[in-house]
């Protein structure tokens, strides 16, 4: 318990607590992490209720699931409560991936990704180049996000992509952009604005290809 208290007192949020952009963006990211969790669960329910993984990129959820858990280790390194809390969302990817495997199936490439991508977690824990690895992994999100765009464009269908899920990710990412600049973390300052743009494009395709109700 003493170690936990010592860690908390040395976090950027504790050290910078006050009426400022850091504290406001931290509270906002914590709230939206909870909303993101709800969004992931809604996406999970959409897959299971429709018994379909149509237009959903399996690689996206494999990569993001592993990345979120990796962020827990990175958050510990940079002493960020917000990053650690946000990283917990990685565990919500497990039922989504199980649903995709059951109703859509994995290609050989996606099965390979299921073995390779989890290696980022021990790499972040044990290797010394934390910032370099994190920016590489975050830039890596561009590929599965673009694959999600391609999946929807190729099928000309929104499939079972949940608009609430994407919308929450967009709003949450916008607050992460503010938080990144508030704590002056150059890794986050580069990737989150780029992620925001791609997520907006995914949402636009979601509405463009949505089936009439």
Number of C-alpha atoms within 10 A of each C-alpha: 6 7 8 9 9 10 15 16 13 15 19 18 20 15 10 15 14 11 8 10 16 21 19 16 23 25 16 17 26 19 12 21 23 15 18 26 21 17 21 24 17 18 21 25 17 19 27 19 11 12 15 19 24 19 22 22 21 25 24 18 20 24 24 22 23 23 23 23 21 26 24 24 21 22 18 15 15 16 19 21 20 22 23 21 18 21 23 17 24 22 14 17 22 16 16 25 23 15 21 23 16 15 16 18 16 17 12 9 9 16 15 12 16 18 10 13 16 17 12 17 18 11 15 20 16 10 9 10 11 17 17 11 17 19 16 13 18 20 17 15 19 16 14 18 22 16 17 23 23 16 19 22 17 10 12 15 19 24 21 22 25 20 19 17 20 21 17 19 23 21 17 21 23 19 20 25 21 22 25 22 17 18 19 12 13 12 18 22 18 16 20 21 16 16 21 19 13 18 21 16 14 25 20 15 18 24 12 14 15 16 10 4 3
